[in-house]
């Protein structure tokens, strides 16, 4: 089926050097609606609620806002273990209907000049209908661990629903932070959706380390501010989040650039126990800080320096749209970042590499053929990623000592444990 959200496709080599670049969604018409969601059902015992919230950080001026002195505003999506409505059972057809959200997204896409009618875009997006509910209260069973989730540069929290809802179904509160002006769109900000800032769309971060470091610091501060607000709600009587968060079990997880921000937060905030970094380079403080928290690095096969030829041909450079100097600078950047990964995974964390996976395959758009999934089946990759991320978080939160983080697992032959957990 033609892709409804086909991203610009790059080779593994190009992605390995440039995966921190802002990747824009590119919509194309489709001809039929998907019968059901491509997102696999969550595997845990809890039904999953999902709700948006808006936070305003009056202490920071947003450097990318077109309005002067505009305070930084952040839209977040919260996935959480939920209680049934009035104790009655829920069935598959009670799943939340996101038609209004999809229609709004389609209108944003059209406003940006993307092809396809509203109906065509909505029909295609229905393939990513999440397995969540809108009108359920958080479970009162106990206080749950909290996971801050940071998207890749140019992406959105909605793109990682399959991972977030599975963690929530297993008893974790997941807060997806939309980094305003560095995401494709922030749909939940009142009065106006925001898009990617033009300056970020054209910036080569691997050639401008200071820009990358500054953006990494901003994203880490976004995560810290959202954590502050969630813990305020947790301490506020009358809030539905009152005493729902286990403040001793907090983690940060992110894909690509969001992974670097997650590592930075973990290393600089005593409240955060550990981090998960999914196929990203490290920037700014994430490179220079001494590792002091366990980090799990999950890398795609094509995201290491050994995957890059030392001297590409002129034809390869032309294909990638790079000069030789740019290629060499990008390769050196990746080598330095990979050395930092090896170092930062040494503080009780682990490092795994996934054969057949590519950078864009971490997005749920791979499930409907709208992003490159590599040679690994995207549904298989979702099962694998869910299992390894949950195993690491369970290790850190509950001391489970999962065997798959310490040695090769016959059930997952695609995964190489480069550095095992202790």
N, C-alpha and C positions, 0 to 999 in steps of 0.2 A: 504494500500500500504506500502511495507517495507520502512523504514526511510532511506533517503540518507545522513542525517547529524545527526545520532542518538548520542546524548550525553550520557555519563555515567549516568545511572539512579540511584538516591538515594531516600530513603524514606524522608518524611517531616522532621522527627527527625534528620536524618543525615544532610539534607540541612540546617536545622535551626542552627545547631552547626557549620557546615563547609561551609556555602554558600560563604564565602570569598575565598575559595580555588580556584586555577586555574583549570577550567573545560575544558578538551580537547575535540575537536570534533572528532567523530569516524565515518568514512564513511562506508556505506554498499551499495552494488549494488542495483539498482532498475530495474524494467522491463518495465516501460512505462513512457512517458513524461506526465506531467500535461497539460491539455488543455489550462488553463489560470492561471493567477496569483492567489495564495491564499490570497494575501494581499488585504484587502477590499479597494474600491475606497476612495480617500480622500473626505471629506464632505464639504470643504469650497469653496468659489467662485473663487479662483485663480488656474490656472494651475501651476504645480510644476516643477521647474527646479532643477537639481542636478549636482554638479560639484566637482571634487577633487582638492585639493591644497596641496602643500608641504611647510612647514615652517621649518626653521633651526634656532635654538637658540644657537648662538655662545657663549653666556655667560655661558652655562652649558655643562659639560662633561657627556656623557651618561654612567652611571656605569655598564650597562648591555651590552654595545656594545663590540663585540669581537675585535674591532680595538682600539688601544691605542689613548687616547685623542680625541675621536670621539665626535663631537658636537651633542647635542640632536636634532633629527629630528622628526617631527611630520607630519603624513598624516592626512588630515581632509576631510570630505565630507560635502558639504554645500547644504542644501535643501532651496529653496527660492520661494516666489511668483514671477511668471514669466509673461513676456509679450508675446503675440503670435508672431510667425514669420511673419514679414512683414504685420501684421494685419490680416492675414488669419486665418480661424478657424482650430482647431486641432481636430483630431478624435482619437479613441482608437488605431487604427493600426499605428498611428504616435508615439506611445510610444517608448522610447529609447530601442534599442536592446543591451543587455549587454553580448552577446555571447563571445566576446573577454575577458571580465572580468571574466566570469564564467569559461572559458577554462583555464585562468591563475590560478584561484583558484583551479581548479581540478588538475592542474599540481603541485601546491604546496602540495596539499593533498597527491598525489601519491609520491612525493619526501619524505614525512614524513612517508611513508610506509602504507598508508591507502588503503584498498581494493577498487576495482571497476575500470572500464575503464574510460577514460576521457569522453567518450560519455555518459556513464551511470550517472556519477556524474553531468555533465552539464544538462542532462535531468531532474534529480531530482531537481536541483537548480532552474530550470525554474519555479517551483512552487512559488518561491519568487521573480519573476520578478516585479520590482517596477513600480508604476504608475507615472513615472517622465519622463522628457524630457531633452536631453543633450544639445541642441543647442539654448536655449531660453535665452534672456537677462533678468536680474532682472526687475521687474515691476517698472515703474517710477511714479506710483500713489502717493506715499508718502514715508516717512521714516518708516521702520518697526521695531518692537521690535526684539531683538536678544536673542536666547536661545542657550547656550552652552550645548551640550549633551555628557555625559561621560558614556562609556559602563561598563559592569561588568568585573571583573578580568578574563582574558582569552577569552573574547568575542571580538566583533568588532562593529563599528558604523553601519555597514550594517544590523546587526541583529535587529535594532530598526527602520527600514524604515517605518513601518506602522504608528508609532507615529510621526516620524519626518515629513513625507510628509503630514500628516493631519494638523499638526500645520502650516506648510508652506502654505497649501491651505487656511488656515484661516487668513493669513496675518502676519506670523512670519518668520524670517530668523533663521534657525536651523543649527548650526555648530557642527557636530559630530567629536569628537577628538579621534583619534586612539592612545592610550598610548603605544608607541613603546616598544617592548619586554615584554609587559604585556598583549598583545592581541594574539588571535590565529594567525593572520598574518596581516601585513601592506602591502597591495597589491600595493599601489601607490608610495611607495618610489622608486626613480629611481635606476635602475641597479640591485637591489636585494630586493625581499620581505624579511621581517624580521618575525621571529617566536617568540613564547613565550620563555623567558629565562629559561634554565633548573633549575636554583636556585629557581625561583618563582614556578615552577611546583611541587616542593617537600616541600615547606615551609608551616608549620602550623602557619598561621598568628595569630589565636586565642590563640596560646600558646607562641607566640613571639611578644608581644605587641610593642616592639621597632622596629621590622621589619615592622609591619603593619603601625605604625606611620610614619616611614620614607617614605614608599611607598605612603601613603596618602598625605604627603607633596609634593612629586614629582608630583603626579597627579594634585594637586591643582595648582602647579606652571605651569604645562602643560596648564591647562585651562587659567591661567592668561596670559601666553605668547600668546596663540592663541587669546585671547580677545584683547591684545595689537595690534597684527597684523591686526585683523579685523577692529579695530578702526583707525589704520593708513591708511588702504585702504579706509575707509569711508571718511577720510579727504583729500585724494589724488585726485586732479583733473586728469582726464584721466582714472582713475580706474572705472570699471563698477560698483563698489560698492560705488562710490562717493555719499555721502549723502543719502545712502539707509538705514542706520541704525539709529534708534531712540535711541540716547545714554542715554536718561533718562529712557529707558525701557529695561533693560538687566536682564536675569535670567540664572541660572545654574540648570541643571537637570541631574540625573544619576541613573543608576540601580546598586544595590549591592555596590561593592567597589566604583564605580563611583558616587554613591549617597553621600557617605561620602566626597569625594573630592569636590563635588558640594556644600555641606553645608560649608565645610572649606573655599572655595573661597568666598561664599556669606558673611560669617562672617568676612572675612579679607580684602575684597575689596569694597571700598565705591561705586564703579560703578555698582555693582550687587545688584539688588533690592530684590531678593527673590530666593528660591531654591526649587526644587522638589527632594525628596529622595525616590526611588522606591525599597522597600524591601531589605534594606541593613543595616549592622551594621555600627556603627560610630567608627572612629579611630583617634588617635592623637588629633590634635587641635579641630576636630569636636566634641569631647567629652568634652574637658576642657574649650573651649571658652564660655563666657556668650552669650546666644542667643540674637542677635541684629537685625535679619532679619526674616521675615516670611518664614517658611518652611512647605511644605506639605509633610507628610510622608504617603505613600501608601504601606501597608504591606499585604503580603499574609497570609492566615489563619495559616499556619504552621510555622511562623517565630517569635513567641513570647515565652517567658519562660513558659507560662501556657500550651503550647503544648508539653512540655518535661516532661517525668516522672522523679521524683526526684531520684528514684533508679531503673534504668532499670535492667532487668534480664540479666544473663550471656549470654543467647541466643541472646538477642537484641544487647549486646555489641559485640558479635562475628559477628553478621550480619553487624554491622556498621564498623567493623575493628578497634575498639577503646578499649583501656584499661579503667578501671573504673576511674583512675586518669585523663586520657585525657578527658573522658566524663564530669567529674565534673568540670574540668577547662573550657571546652567549654561552659557548662551551666552557670557557673558564669560569663564568658565573655558576654554571650548573655543577662543575667539579667542586667549587668552593662550598656550594650549598649542600652537596651530597656528603662532603667531609663533615659539615656541621651536623647532618642527620646522623652519621655514624657516631659522632661525639654525643649528641643530645639524647640518643637512645640508650646511653650507658647508665643512666641513673635509675635502674630498676624497671626500665621499659622494655620494648622489643621492636623488631624491625622485620616486616614481612614483605615479600615481593610476589605479585600475582601474574603468572604467565597468561598471555593472551589478552590482558586488560590494557586499555588505553586511557588517557587522561579524561576524555569526555564521557567515558563509560560510567563514571561515578554518578552522573546525572540520570535522573529517572527518564529523561527524554530518550535515552537509549532503548527503553522498553517499547516505544512505539516507532522505532526506527528513525527518530528525529535527531539523534546524535550518534556518532561513531561509537560502537560498543567493542571494537576490537574483534578478535577471533573467539573470545569466550561468549557463550550465550548470555544475553543480558539478565535473564531470569536466574540463571545459575550464578551469575556474578552477584545479584542481589542477595541470594541465599548465603553465599560465601561471605560477603561483606557484613551482613547482619550478624552472622555467627561469630566472626573474629572481633568485631567491635564490641559486641555484647560480652564475649569472653574476657576481653581486656578490662572493660569497665567492671565486670563482676569480680575479677581478680583484685582490682584496686579498691572497690567498695566493700567487698565481702570476704576477700582472701580465699577464693575458690581454687586457685592454682590450676587453671585449665591446661590440659596437656597439649592442645593444639598451638599454644603460644611458646612451647618449649621444644617441640620436635615436629618433624614432618608427620602429617596426618593422612592416613590412607583415604579417608573420606574426601580430602581436598588436595588432590595431587597437583593442582595448579599453584599451590602456595609453597614458596620456599621461605623457611625461617632463617633470615640472614643473621639476625642477632636474637637469640632466644631470651624470653623473660627469665629472671633469676628463679 
